[in-house]
């Protein structure tokens, strides 16, 4: 009882004294189970979540904490760092849930690291990528992110650095040749972030500087670096130098978020994935009235490619235009698509849907 009261009063202090409006609960998986998630895999079977191995005291605390936070500050957001997929953890306490607003989709950044480290471009599995991005509890909100803050800390690598490595120090100037490594890295960096943003959850998280591929790690003063402040920084000035390619990544991230603000796909129902073609390396899905098409093939482009449309009406023709193109020149692309082209849906069955559009 004393421990519970101490923890709850601690939360109340941060809200009332410091006006905190959000909490991220770390290590929730370790709290929820007596085995702390050690040496345990979670497949989604309900027997893994309900039984004597669940720490009921910890679960009760989390429910009380969320109930109290919501009572003291109804607009306060709580986030659970949980990899187990405990059912109803992000449903209201009144429904018997854990009361959290969001759960971190921690499998997504791990998947991108695994793919980039272990697989050749031509070996990327579209079905596996889609499964990782969509594998979440129905009507429980998730925070999607392509890379975590841990990857920006000393000893690890960000997505940009894993994709482009040492060439980031020599070939990110527009005055230097666009090497295959830099070209591939910039294009994949944009595509990975957009597909994670649009397909991976109900909110999106980015660690500062990663949106434009910050070239350095983050390291705070400590004995191991002679108390140096040199890497305790984020170089946002890199995006302002028009001779550097970082501005392309920053511009794409800006317009990606502006497009979401306009159409609100994060607040929309989960996407309908209409295609995950392994040979073509194409993923297509629909969300918030938009059609997203990703070509992950390392060297093959396509013309007159048919994808399904979101509507089932056979009486209405819909017109589509390109709203965001990762290959646009302003994002460091090769400008292979004409943005003035209009595409019209037609009554042509494709992938088990009555209507489709050719792009």
MARVOGU-259324 format. One record per atom (N, C-alpha, C, CB): z, x, y; residue in one letter. Coordinates in steps of 0.1 Angstrom, whole numbers, plus 5000, padded with zeros to 4 digits. Last residue first. Glycine has a CB too. Layout:
ZXYA...
END
This chain:
437049845036X437349935048X436550065046X438849955050X436849505029X436349635026X436449725038X434849625022X439249275016X438549335028X438049475024X439449335040X439848964999X439949115000X439149155013X439449184988X441348704980X440648754992X440848904993X441148685004X442848644956X441548574959X440748634970X441748424962X444048894935X444148814947X442848764951X444848904958X443649084914X444348954911X444748874924X445648984904X442049284925X443449314921X444249184920X444149404931X440049044941X440349184939X441749204936X439849274951X437548814950X438748844943X438848994940X438748764929X436548734981X436148824970X437348864962X435348944976X436148605008X436548544995X435948624984X436048394994X437148845032X436148765025X436748705012X434848845023X437948985064X438348945050X437248855045X439648875050X436449245083X436649095081X436949075066X435449015085X437049485107X436849455093X437249315091X437849555084X435449675133X436249555129X435949525114X435949435138X435649995149X435149905138X436049795135X434949995125X436750165167X436150045172X435649945161X435050085182X437550385154X438650285157X438050165163X439650345166X436150545127X435850485140X436750365143X434350435140X437550835112X437350695113X437050645127X438650625108X437951105114X436851065106X436650915105X437151115092X439551295129X438851185135X437651135127X438451225149X441251485119X439851515120X438951405125X439351565107X444451525136X443651495125X442151525128X443751345122X446451545155X446051665148X445151645136X447251735144X446751305168X447751345159X447451465151X448051225149X444451275183X445751285190X446851325181X446051165198X442551225163X442551355169X443851375177X441451365179X443751055133X443251055146X443451195153X443950945154X444751035108X443651135109X443051135123X442551095099X446550835108X447150965107X446051075109X447850985094X446350565128X445450645119X446050785119X443950635124X446950235135X447550365134X446750445124X449050355131X445150015137X446250025147X446950165147X447349925144X441949895131X442850015129X443950025140X442050145128X441749545125X441449665132X442449775129X441349635148X440449245110X441449355110X440849475118X441749405096X440348895108X439749015113X440849125114X439148995127X439948645083X440848725091X440048855096X442148765084X438848325078X438448465078X439348545088X436948475082X439848055058X440048125070X439648275068X441548125075X439747935034X439047865044X439047945057X439647735047X441348025015X439948055012X439047995024X439547984999X444448195018X443548085022X442148125020X443848055037X446248385012X445548325001X444548215005X446648264991X446748715028X446648565028X445948515016X446048515041X446548985026X447848925024X447748775022X448848955034X443849135008X444549095020X445749005017X443549015029X443049434988X443349284990X443949255003X444249234978X440349654994X441749634992X441949484994X442649715002X437649884989X438149744989X439649734986X437349654979X435850105008X436950094998X437549955000X438050205000X433750235022X433650095016X434650075005X432150075011X434550565013X433850475022X433750345014X432550525027X436950825010X436350705005X435650625016X437250624997X437551175001X437551065010X436750945005X437051105024X439251414983X438351304982X438551194993X438351234968X441251604982X439951644988X438951534989X439351754980X443751504974X443751634981X442351674987X444151744972X444751174980X443851264972X443651394980X442451194970X446150984992X446851114989X445951204982X448151084982X445750745014X444850825005X445550965003X443450835010X447050435020X447350575020X446450645010X448850605017X447250155041X446450225030X446650375032X444950185032X448649845049X448849995049X448050055037X450350035047X448249575068X447749635056X447949785057X446249595052X450549335081X449749455082X449349505069X450549565090X452349125079X451049095083X450049215085X451049025096X454649255069X454649205082X453249175088X455349315091X452749435045X454049395050X453949365065X455049515048X451049545017X451049455028X452449425032X450249325025X449449855004X450449745004X450349665017X451849795001X448150104984X447950004994X448949894993X446449944993X447350434976X448450334976X448150234987X449850404978X445350654957X445450554968X446650464966X444150484970X444250824938X445450874946X445550784959X445251014950X442250764921X441850774935X442950824944X441450634940X443850764897X442650844898X442250864913X441450784891X445950574903X446250714900X445050804901X446750724885X446650344927X445550394919X445750544916X444150374926X448150094934X448650234932X447750294922X450150234927X448049804954X447249904946X448050034946X445949934953X449749614965X448449564958X447749674951X447549504969X452949544971X452049654967X450849604959X452849764959X454349384996X453649354984X452649464981X452849214985X457649465009X456149475009X455649424996X455649615012X460349245017X459749365011X458249355010X460349384997X460249075050X460549075035X459849205029X459948955028X461149255080X460349165072X460649175057X458849195074X462349445095X463049315094X462249215086X463349265108X460449645094X461749675088X462549545086X462449775096X458249545108X458149545093X459549575087X457149645088X457649475136X458949445129X458949445114X459549325134X455649505154X455449415143X456649385135X454349465134X456649675175X455749565178X455649455167X454349615181X458149855162X458849775172X457949655175X459149855184X456149975147X457149905140X457949805149X458249995133X454850105168X454150005160X455149915152X453150065150X456750285176X456350185185X455650065178X455350245196X456850445154X458050365157X457650255167X459150455163X454350565155X454750495143X455950395146X455150595132X454350685180X453550575178X453850495166X452050615178X456250895174X456450805185X455650675183X456050875198X454951035153X456250965150X456550865161X457351075150X452651125166X452551035155X453850955153X452051105143X453851295185X453151185190X452951075179X451751225195X454951495167X455851415176X455151285181X456351495188X452651605156X453651535148X454551445156X454451635140X451551705179X450751615171X451751535163X449751685163X453351895189X453151775197X452351665189X452451805210X453052115172X454152025170X454051895178X455452095174X450952275178X450652165171X451852065168X450052205157X450752405212X451352405199X451152275191X452952425200X449952385237X449252485229X449752485215X449352615235X451552215250X450252165246X449452265238X449452105257X454852175247X453852285248X452552235242X454352415241X456551985240X456051985254X454952085256X457151995264X457652035216X456751925217X456051915230X457451795214X459352245221X458152275213X457152165214X458552295199X461652155233X460652205242X459252235234X461052325249X463452105213X462651995217X461552035227X463451885223X464952275192X463952315202X462952205206X463152445198X468252265187X467052195183X466052225195X467252035181X470952485175X470052425185X468952345179X469552525195X472152725165X472852595167X472152515178X474352625171X471152965161X470452855154X471252725156X470352895140X472753115179X471353125180X470653005173X470853255174X475453155180X474953025184X473453015183X475552995198X477453345156X476253335164X475853185167X475053395158X479453455141X479753355151X478653335161X481053395159X478253605121X478953675133X479153585144X478053795137X477653445100X476553485110X477053545122X475753365113X480053415086X478853465079X477653505088X478353375069X481753295104X481953435101X480753495094X483153445091X479853085126X480753105115X480853255112X480253025102X478052845145X478852965145X479852975133X479552985158X475652665124X476652675134X477452805134X477652555133X472252615121X473352695116X474452705127X472952835111X469252475110X470452455118X471652525113X470752305120X466052635108X467152565103X468252545113X467652635090X462852575126X464052655122X465152565115X464652725134X460752405133X460452525124X461752605120X459552615131X460452055131X461252175137X461152295128X462652135140X458651835130X458651945121X459252075126X457151985118X459151615145X458051695149X457951825141X458151725164X461351505132X460151415135X458951495139X460551315145X463451675131X462551675120X461351585122X463351615108X464851635155X463951755154X463051745142X464751875153X467451465139X466851515152X466051645150X467951535162X466651285111X467551385116X466751455128X467951485106X466150935108X465551065110X466551165116X464351055119X465750635090X466650735095X465950865097X467850755086X465250285091X464750415090X465650515097X463250425095X465549975072X465850055084X465350195081X467350055088X464849875049X464949775060X465449845072X465949665056X462450065029X463749995032X463649905043X464850095034X459950195023X461250235017X462450155019X461450365021X457650135036X457850075022X459250095017X456850145013X457550245061X457050105059X457350045046X455550115061X458750495059X459150405070X458750265066X458550445083X457350615039X458750595037X459250495047X459450735039X454850615050X454950535038X456450515035X454250605026X455350795073X454950655075X455150565062X453450655079X456151035061X457050965070X456650815071X457151035084X453851105046X455151085039X456151005048X455751225036X451951135067X451851025056X453150995049X450751065046X452851355081X452751225088X452651115077X451451225096X452851555061X454051525069X454051385075X454351635079X450151565054X451151505045X452451475052X451351605033X449151685078X448651555073X449651485064X447251565066X450451925080X450551835091X450151695086X449651875102X449752045055X451152025058X451251915069X451852145062X446952075057X447551995046X448951955050X447552065033X446852255079X446152125079X446752035069X444652145076X448352475070X448752395081X448152265082X448452475094X446652545048X448152515046X448652435057X448952655045X444152595058X444352485049X445752445047X443752525035X444452665094X444352705080X444552585071X445452815077X442952675122X443652565114X443452595100X443052425118X443452975141X442652895131X443552785124X442052985121X445052935173X444853005161X444052915151X446253045154X445352765194X444452875196X444252955183X445052965207X447352595187X445952545187X444952655189X445752425197X449852735166X449152735179X447752675177X449152875185X450852765141X451052635147X450452625162X452552605148X450753005127X449452925128X449752785134X448852915115X453153145125X451953215129X450753125132X451553315119X455252995116X455553095126X454253165132X456453205120X454152845096X454652775108X454952875119X455952695105X453753005075X452652985084X453052905096X451452915077X455952995058X455953095068X454753085078X455753235061X455752645052X456452765050X456252865062X456052825037X454552395048X453852495056X454452635055X453652455070X456252235032X454852215032X454052335038X454452085040X458852315038X458352325024X456852305023X459052215016X458852265065X458852405061X458452415046X460252465063X458751985065X457652065072X457652205067X457852065087X461151925052X459851885046X458651975052X459451735048X463352205054X462952075058X461552045051X462752065073X465452375031X464252375039X463952225042X463052435031X468652565031X467652465026X466452465035X468352325024X470052755044X470052755029X469152655023X471452735024X471252555071X470952695066X471052685050X471852795072X469952225073X471052325074X470652455067X472352265068X468052045068X467852115081X468952225082X467952015093X468851915046X467651995045X467452075057X466451915042X470951755054X471251875046X470051965045X471651835032X469851535066X470351645074X470651765067X471551595082X466851455045X468251435050X468651555059X469251425038X463751285046X464551405044X465951385051X463851525050X462951025049X462051115041X462851245038X460851145049X464750725043X464550845051X463850945042X465950905056X465950385047X465050485041X464950605050X463650415040X468650195039X468150285050X467250395043X469350355057X468549855028X468549995026X468050075038X467750035013X470149545021X469349635030X469649785028X469749595045X469449314996X470449415001X469649525009X471249484989X467549164986X468349104996X469549195000X468748964993X467549344955X466949234963X467949174973X466349124954X467949684954X468549554952X467949454961X470049554953X465049894948X466349864955X466749714952X466149884970X462450074947X463550044937X464850024944X463650164927X460450154963X460750004962X461849974953X459449934958X460250424962X460250364975X460650214974X458950384982X459950464934X461050524941X461250454955X460950674943X457450334929X458750294923X459950344930X458750344908X455750494944X455950354948X457250304942X454750264943X455850734929X456250724944X456550584948X455050784952X454950644905X456250694906X456750694920X456350834900X452350574911X453250474906X454650514907X452950444891X451150824918X451350714928X452350604923X449950654930X452051144913X451951014906X452250904915X452951014894X450251444918X451151344923X450951204916X450951324939X448451624910X449251574900X450351474905X450051684893X447151734932X446351644923X447151584912X445151724917X449051894943X448651774950X447951674940X447751814961X451451994918X450252024926X449851884932X449152074917X455051984918X453751934915X452651974924X453751774915X457552084927X457152094913X455752054910X458052014905X457952044955X458352174949X457652194935X459852174947X457051794961X456451904968X456752034961X457051904982X458651634943X457151634943X456551754949X456651504950X461251694951X460851724938X459251724937X461351614928X461251594978X461451734975X460951774961X462951764976X460751324973X459751404981X459951554978X459851364996X463151254959X461851244952X460751324960X461451094952X465151294978X465151374966X463751374959X466251324956X464451094996X464251235000X464351324988X465351275010X465050864978X463750884984X463551034988X463550794996X467650834969X466650884959X465350924966X466350774948X469150714989X469250864987X468150914977X470550894982X469250505010X468250514999X468150664996X466850455002X472350375018X471450485020X470550495008X472150625022X472850045026X473050145016X471950255019X472950095002X474349825051X473249905046X473750005035X472549985057X476649675054X475449635060X474249705054X475449655075X479149585030X478449685038X477149625043X478049805029X480449405014X480549385028X479849485036X481949385032X480549374986X481249474992X481349475007X480749604988X480749014978X480149144979X481049244985X478849134987X481548754978X482048834967X481448974967X481748774954X480648635000X479848604988X480448684976X478448644991X482348735019X482448595016X481748555004X482048515028X481348995022X482548975014X482748835011X483849025022X477749015020X479048975027X480148965017X478848855035X476249295003X476349155006X477649125012X476049074993X476149554993X475649525007X475449375009X474349605010X476949534967X477749624976X477349594990X477449764972X475549394948X476249314959X477049404968X477149204953X475749644923X475249514927X476149454938X475149414916X475449984929X476349874926X475949744931X477749914932X473850214929X473150084929X474149964925X471950074920X474650474929X474750404917X473950274917X476150384913X474750604953X473550634945X473550544932X473450774942X475850544985X475950504971X474650534964X476450364970X477150535013X476450645006X476650624991X476850785011X476950255034X477450315021X476550425016X477650205011X477750165066X476650215057X477350285045X475750315065X478149915091X478750005081X477650035070X479949935074X478249835125X477449855113X478149945104X476049915117X479549585147X479649715141X478849725128X481149745138X479649335157X478349405158X478349545152X477849405172X482249245155X481249185147X479849255147X481049045151X485049395153X483849435160X482649375152X483649585162X487049285138X487449345151X486149375159X488049485148X485649175116X486549095124X486849155138X487849065117X484349395106X483549285110X484349195119X482949205099X486549545098X485649605108X484849485114X484749705102X487749385078X488449405091X487549455102X489549515088X485649385059X486149255064X486849285078X487049185054X485549655053X484349595059X484749455065X483249575049X488149695042X487649775054X486549705061X487249915049X488149525020X489049495031X488549565044X490449545027X486149655005X485949515009X486849475021X486249414997X487349895001X486049895008X485749755013X484949934999X489649824987X489749885000X488449875008X490150034998X488549724963X489249634972X489449694986X490649604966X487449954953X486549854957X487249754966X486049774944X489850094948X488850154958X487950044962X488050264951X490949934928X491649954941X490750004952X492750064938X489049934908X489249814915X490049834928X490049714907X486850134896X488150154903X488350034912X488150294911X485350074865X485350054879X486750064885X484749914883X485850084838X485550214845X485450194860X484250274839X486149834829X487349904832X487150044839X488149924819X483349664845X484149704833X485449784838X483349784824X480249684858X481349584856X482149624843X480849444856X478249864858X478849834871X480149744869X477949764880X476949894834X477350014841X478149984854X476150094845X476249644827X477349694820X477849824827X477049724805X473849594841X475049544847X476349604840X475049394846X471549864845X472149764836X473549724841X472349834821X470650064861X470649934866X471149824857X469149894869X471150314852X469850264849X469650124856X469550254835X472750604861X472750464864X471350404862X473250424878X474550854844X473350804849X473350654851X472150844840X477151084848X476750944845X475450914851X477850844849X478451314856X477851314843X477351174838X478751364833X480351134878X480051264872X479551254858X481351354873X481250904890X479750924889X479351054882X479150914902X483950884887X483350934900X481850964899X484151064903X485150754867X484450874863X483850944875X483450844853X486050534881X487050624877X486450754872X487950574865X484150434909X484250454895X485350554892X482950484888X483950434937X483850314930X484150314915X482450264931X484050694948X485250604949X485150484940X485250554964X481550804942X482750864937X484050774938X483051004944X480050634958X479850634943X481050694937X478550704939X480750704984X481150574979X481050574964X480350464985X480450935000X480850944987X481350814981X481951044986X481250805033X480650915024X481250905010X481051045031X480250555053X481250585043X480650685033X481750455035X479750545086X479050585073X480150625063X477950695076X480050295111X480750395102X479850415089X482050335097X479950195145X479250215132X480050315124X477850255134X480950195170X480250075166X479450095153X479250035177X483950295186X482950325176X482250195172X483550385163X485850305207X484750205208X483650245198X484150205222X488250435206X487050515209X485750435209X486850625199X490150245201X490450345211X489150425215X491350445205X489050055183X489650015195X489850125206X491049955192X487750215163X487050105169X487650065183X487149975160X489650405156X488350445160X487550335167X487450505148X491750235147X491850325159X490550365164X492750445155X490650115124X490950025136X491150115149X492249945134X490550325107X489350255111X489550185124X488850165100X493350365105X492450475109X491150415115X492250575098X494250135093X494650155106X493850275113X496150195107X493150175067X492650065075X493050085090X493249935070X494550405059X493150405060X492550295069X492450395046X497250305059X496850425067X495350425069X497350555060X497150095041X497450065055X497050185064X498950035056X496650245017X495650145022X495850115037X495850015013X498950405016X497650465017X496650365023X497250525004X500850195013X500950285024X499550355027X502050385023X500050084988X500050005000X500050095013X501249915000X
END
